[in-house]
Structures are given as C-alpha cells and as structure tokens.
Amino acid sequence: MNARVRWTVGMRFDGSAESGGAMTMDARPEHGGEGAGPSPMETVLLALGGCTGMDVISILGKMRAPLAGLEIAISADRADEHPRVFTRIALEYVFVGDGLRPEQVSRAVELSQERYCSVSAMLRKAAPLTYSWRIVPASRQDA
C-alpha cells in the first residue's frame, strides 16, 4: 500500500492513494491554515469511521438485514502536550431501518471492532476505544 501527500500552499496538503482516491488536508485558521479540509488527526478519525462502517455494512448485507442508513459519530480527546495523541476515542453507531434486529446490529459492530477493522486495532493500542450503538426506525430517521 502506498500513498503520497504534496504541499500546495500554507498548511494545505493534497493526498493521493494508489487506489486513485484523493483528499485535501489543511490546518484550522488558528494554526496557520484555511480549514480547506480535515486536519491530519481528524483524518485519522474519519479513517476509523470509514473502516468500521464498511465492515458493518458488509456484515449486515450478508445477514440480509434491512438497513436504510448508518451514521457513526466519533469523538476523541487529545493530550495537552505534544505530541497531542488521542487519549480517548468513542464511537456511536446510529442504524436506521425498520425491522433491524438488535442482535444483528450488535454482532456486526462486535465483529468489526474485535476482528476486522484494522484502524480500530491500531488505535486501540494507543488509546482506550469504546463504542455504542442504537437503532432508529426509518420512520423516525431525524431522531
């Protein structure tokens, strides 16, 4: 696996992966950037959400679970001193769908967190990582 980042201006970097995917990272204005993209540490959290989300979608698909939507809220605390590593990470999975069974959702999240998600496995070595989930019926999606 290979990737490349290239400085463009200010604190902005454009990244590309061998898969062809691309993204822009930037610092917040208070750190010399323009906020044109997520910061590197925010990108780590996005990678965590994407990794576990892809696992869960795949697992629920194999279970033929009636999933209509999924959102994962990720929160983290960082050390006060440099390097400002994560000291706590929490995920909340919000599943949307009528007829979703709690045992399917629980199993999918557990398999992702304990077996499949490589980003979770790496981050868990650096900081406590917790997770929770809930199901929202499709008729109450905005809840």
C-alpha positions as CSV (number, residue, x, y, z in Angstrom):
1,M,0.0,0.0,0.0
2,N,1.3,3.4,-1.0
3,A,0.2,7.0,-0.6
4,R,1.6,10.4,-1.3
5,V,1.0,13.9,0.1
6,R,2.0,17.1,-1.7
7,W,2.2,20.5,-0.1
8,T,0.2,23.1,-2.1
9,V,0.0,26.3,-0.1
10,G,0.0,27.5,3.5
11,M,-0.7,24.4,5.6
12,R,-2.6,22.6,2.9
13,F,-1.6,19.2,1.6
14,D,-3.2,17.2,-1.2
15,G,-3.0,13.4,-0.7
16,S,-3.5,10.6,-3.1
17,A,-3.5,6.9,-2.7
18,E,-2.5,4.1,-5.1
19,S,-6.2,3.2,-5.3
20,G,-6.8,6.6,-7.1
21,G,-8.6,8.2,-4.1
22,A,-7.6,11.8,-3.3
23,M,-8.2,14.3,-0.5
24,T,-7.1,17.6,0.8
25,M,-5.9,18.1,4.4
26,D,-5.5,21.5,6.0
27,A,-5.0,23.1,9.4
28,R,-7.6,25.3,11.0
29,P,-7.0,29.1,10.6
30,E,-5.8,29.4,14.2
31,H,-3.0,27.0,13.2
32,G,-2.0,28.8,10.0
33,G,-4.3,27.0,7.6
34,E,-7.6,27.9,5.9
35,G,-9.7,24.9,7.0
36,A,-9.9,23.7,3.4
37,G,-10.1,20.1,4.6
38,P,-9.8,17.9,7.7
39,S,-6.7,18.1,9.7
40,P,-4.4,15.0,9.8
41,M,-5.8,13.9,13.2
42,E,-9.4,14.5,12.0
43,T,-8.5,12.3,9.0
44,V,-7.5,9.5,11.4
45,L,-10.9,9.7,13.0
46,L,-12.6,9.7,9.5
47,A,-10.5,6.7,8.6
48,L,-11.7,4.9,11.7
49,G,-15.3,5.7,10.9
50,G,-14.9,4.6,7.3
51,C,-13.1,1.4,8.2
52,T,-15.6,0.2,10.7
53,G,-18.6,1.5,8.7
54,M,-17.5,-0.6,5.6
55,D,-17.2,-3.7,7.8
56,V,-20.6,-3.2,9.4
57,I,-22.4,-2.5,6.1
58,S,-20.8,-5.7,4.6
59,I,-21.6,-7.9,7.6
60,L,-25.2,-6.6,7.7
61,G,-25.6,-7.2,4.0
62,K,-24.5,-10.8,4.4
63,M,-27.1,-11.1,7.2
64,R,-29.7,-9.6,4.8
65,A,-30.5,-7.0,7.5
66,P,-32.9,-4.3,6.3
67,L,-30.5,-1.4,6.7
68,A,-31.7,2.0,5.4
69,G,-28.9,4.2,6.8
70,L,-25.9,4.3,9.1
71,E,-24.1,7.2,10.7
72,I,-21.1,6.9,13.1
73,A,-20.4,9.8,15.5
74,I,-16.8,9.7,16.6
75,S,-15.4,11.8,19.4
76,A,-11.9,11.9,20.8
77,D,-9.8,13.6,23.4
78,R,-6.2,14.5,22.9
79,A,-3.2,15.0,25.1
80,D,-2.5,18.6,26.2
81,E,1.2,18.3,25.4
82,H,3.0,17.4,22.2
83,P,2.7,15.0,20.6
84,R,-1.0,15.5,21.0
85,V,-2.0,11.9,20.7
86,F,-5.5,10.6,21.2
87,T,-6.2,9.7,24.9
88,R,-9.8,8.5,24.4
89,I,-11.9,7.6,21.4
90,A,-15.6,6.8,21.4
91,L,-17.9,5.7,18.5
92,E,-21.6,5.8,18.4
93,Y,-23.2,3.9,15.6
94,V,-26.7,5.1,14.7
95,F,-28.5,2.5,12.5
96,V,-31.6,3.4,10.5
97,G,-34.1,0.8,9.4
98,D,-37.4,-0.8,10.1
99,G,-37.1,-4.4,11.1
100,L,-33.4,-4.2,12.1
101,R,-32.8,-6.7,14.9
102,P,-30.6,-5.7,17.8
103,E,-28.7,-9.0,17.8
104,Q,-27.7,-8.4,14.1
105,V,-26.5,-4.9,14.8
106,S,-24.7,-5.9,17.9
107,R,-22.9,-8.8,16.2
108,A,-21.9,-6.6,13.2
109,V,-20.4,-3.9,15.4
110,E,-18.7,-6.5,17.6
111,L,-17.2,-8.3,14.6
112,S,-15.9,-5.1,13.1
113,Q,-14.4,-3.8,16.4
114,E,-12.9,-7.1,17.6
115,R,-11.9,-8.8,14.3
116,Y,-12.0,-6.9,11.1
117,C,-11.3,-3.1,11.4
118,S,-7.6,-2.6,11.2
119,V,-7.8,1.1,12.0
120,S,-9.6,0.3,15.3
121,A,-7.0,-2.3,16.1
122,M,-4.2,0.2,15.6
123,L,-5.8,3.0,17.5
124,R,-6.8,0.7,20.4
125,K,-3.1,0.2,21.0
126,A,-2.7,3.9,21.6
127,A,-5.9,4.9,23.4
128,P,-9.0,3.5,25.0
129,L,-11.6,2.9,22.3
130,T,-15.3,2.5,23.3
131,Y,-18.4,2.1,21.2
132,S,-22.1,2.0,21.5
133,W,-25.0,1.7,19.1
134,R,-28.7,2.4,18.7
135,I,-31.4,1.7,16.1
136,V,-33.7,4.4,14.8
137,P,-36.7,3.3,12.8
138,A,-36.7,4.7,9.3
139,S,-39.9,6.5,10.0
140,R,-38.1,8.4,12.8
141,Q,-34.8,9.0,10.9
142,D,-34.4,12.5,12.1
143,A,-34.4,11.4,15.8
